[in-house]
Amino acid sequence: MNPLISYSILALLALGIISIIVSAYNKLIMLKNNVTKSFFNIDILLKQRADEIPNLIKVVKESMKYEEATLTKLTRLRTDFLNSTKDEDKIMLSNEMDKIVKSIFAVSENYPDLKANNNFMLLQQRVSGVEDAIADRREFYNESITMYNIGIAEFPALILSGLMGYKEKQLLQITNEEKNYNGIEF
């Protein structure tokens, strides 16, 4: 066989392997960055909700003096959320704020003055809209995690992801405690 043909075949084979490696590397980087972006999208909405909480507290305090402990706890959770640097802690604190905000809205049903307060109604709609957006972003985050986990497990990216130290990530999950509804406490 002609050496020129042999070298050409080897060069094409090497070029094909390099192309596969570059393609797998680029896909892994894209998947990793997509996961990061989707978490920060959640984080932005959680921050937005945390910024809305002082307004909610101010309006509710005017009508619900005896709920001081709940409002104090909500303020503390908001501060802890804003000071938190760990993603897992932010998610846990966010879930706690979720429960309290929902209970405030439920308790408001027993306060005609509060229900009639236009500021409260607008704020309730605003926070509810943010809550819906957070749910959507959490769903997108889980989708991004799923695509990432599939991407690092596919061949030949499996080899490259192992060399790059990529590990499987966990989906956001709702705890059993969050699934239970024990009614409104007064």
C-alpha positions as a printed Julia matrix, in Angstrom:
186×3 Matrix{Float64}:
   0.0    0.0    0.0
   1.16   3.47  -0.79
   2.54   5.27   2.29
   0.76   8.46   1.25
  -2.62   6.71   1.4
  -1.75   5.17   4.8
  -0.76   8.57   6.22
  -3.9   10.15   4.79
  -6.09   7.51   6.41
  -4.3    7.96   9.76
  -4.62  11.75   9.49
  -8.36  11.48   8.76
  -8.8    9.03  11.63
  -6.89  11.34  14.02
  -8.92  14.31  12.8
 -12.16  12.36  13.4
 -11.12  11.42  16.93
 -10.09  14.99  17.72
 -13.4   16.23  16.31
 -15.34  13.8   18.54
 -13.36  14.88  21.63
 -13.83  18.59  20.89
 -17.54  18.08  20.28
 -17.97  16.11  23.53
 -15.96  18.7   25.48
 -18.04  21.58  24.11
 -21.28  19.72  24.93
 -20.12  19.09  28.5
 -19.21  22.73  29.0
 -22.58  23.83  27.59
 -24.46  21.43  29.9
 -22.49  22.52  32.97
 -23.06  26.2   32.21
 -26.76  25.58  31.56
 -27.12  24.02  35.03
 -25.34  27.0   36.59
 -27.49  29.46  34.65
 -30.71  27.72  35.58
 -29.8   27.76  39.28
 -28.95  31.46  39.13
 -32.3   32.09  37.43
 -33.96  30.55  40.49
 -31.67  32.54  42.76
 -32.68  35.8   41.07
 -36.37  35.12  41.71
 -35.69  34.03  45.28
 -33.84  37.31  45.85
 -36.72  39.19  44.25
 -39.15  37.46  46.61
 -36.87  38.2   49.57
 -36.9   41.87  48.55
 -40.72  41.85  48.48
 -41.04  40.36  51.96
 -40.41  43.64  53.88
 -43.32  45.22  52.0
 -45.53  42.24  52.79
 -44.54  42.38  56.45
 -45.23  46.12  56.65
 -48.74  45.79  55.2
 -49.6   42.71  57.23
 -48.28  44.17  60.51
 -50.76  46.97  60.27
 -53.66  44.53  60.28
 -52.35  41.51  62.2
 -50.64  42.64  65.37
 -50.77  39.23  67.08
 -48.88  37.52  64.22
 -45.64  39.2   65.31
 -43.78  35.89  65.85
 -44.55  34.72  62.31
 -43.44  38.01  60.81
 -40.27  37.99  62.92
 -39.46  34.48  61.72
 -40.07  35.51  58.11
 -37.72  38.47  58.54
 -35.04  36.21  60.04
 -35.39  33.68  57.21
 -35.09  36.47  54.65
 -31.91  37.76  56.3
 -30.46  34.24  56.47
 -31.33  33.72  52.79
 -29.62  36.95  51.73
 -26.51  36.06  53.78
 -26.35  32.43  52.65
 -23.63  31.36  50.22
 -24.54  27.67  49.83
 -27.08  26.67  47.19
 -28.54  23.95  49.43
 -29.06  26.43  52.3
 -30.74  28.92  49.96
 -33.14  26.23  48.75
 -33.98  25.17  52.34
 -34.51  28.77  53.49
 -36.59  29.49  50.39
 -38.84  26.53  51.16
 -39.33  27.79  54.72
 -40.22  31.28  53.45
 -42.64  29.64  51.03
 -44.57  28.02  53.87
 -44.81  31.2   55.92
 -45.88  33.39  52.99
 -48.59  30.89  52.07
 -49.81  30.77  55.67
 -49.96  34.59  55.81
 -52.09  34.63  52.69
 -54.33  31.92  54.13
 -54.65  33.72  57.48
 -55.52  36.93  55.64
 -58.84  35.35  54.71
 -59.91  35.87  58.35
 -59.07  39.59  58.29
 -61.61  41.54  56.2
 -59.66  44.79  56.66
 -56.53  43.15  55.34
 -58.32  41.48  52.44
 -59.84  44.84  51.53
 -56.45  46.59  51.71
 -55.51  47.37  48.11
 -51.79  47.35  48.92
 -52.08  43.87  50.38
 -54.02  42.58  47.4
 -51.48  43.99  44.93
 -48.6   42.62  46.98
 -50.29  39.23  47.28
 -50.69  39.1   43.49
 -47.07  40.15  43.01
 -45.71  37.53  45.41
 -47.98  34.86  43.9
 -46.61  35.73  40.45
 -43.06  35.4   41.73
 -43.95  32.05  43.36
 -45.28  30.77  40.01
 -42.11  31.92  38.27
 -39.97  30.18  40.92
 -41.88  26.93  40.31
 -41.27  27.26  36.57
 -37.57  27.94  37.1
 -37.26  24.98  39.46
 -38.75  22.77  36.77
 -36.28  24.15  34.21
 -33.43  23.59  36.68
 -34.4   19.93  37.07
 -34.58  19.62  33.29
 -31.08  21.11  33.03
 -29.78  18.7   35.69
 -31.32  15.76  33.85
 -29.7   16.8   30.55
 -26.36  17.3   32.36
 -26.54  13.88  34.02
 -27.38  12.22  30.72
 -24.61  14.17  28.97
 -21.89  13.09  31.38
 -23.02   9.45  31.19
 -23.09   9.17  27.38
 -20.2    7.65  25.5
 -17.64   9.06  24.6
 -18.36  12.08  26.83
 -18.3    9.67  29.79
 -14.53   9.38  29.48
 -13.99  13.11  29.13
 -16.4   14.01  31.95
 -14.54  11.64  34.26
 -11.24  13.32  33.38
 -12.8   16.74  33.96
 -14.14  15.69  37.38
 -17.81  16.11  36.46
 -20.09  14.24  38.84
 -23.8   13.52  38.71
 -25.93  16.28  40.25
 -29.08  15.84  42.33
 -32.46  17.12  41.25
 -34.35  19.62  43.38
 -36.79  17.59  45.41
 -39.69  18.44  47.62
 -39.37  16.92  51.07
 -42.17  14.87  52.62
 -42.59  17.64  55.19
 -43.27  20.13  52.4
 -45.85  17.8   50.85
 -47.86  17.54  54.08
 -50.52  20.11  54.72
 -51.58  20.36  58.33
 -53.97  23.25  57.94
 -53.6   26.81  59.08
 -52.34  27.47  62.57
 -53.41  30.54  64.49
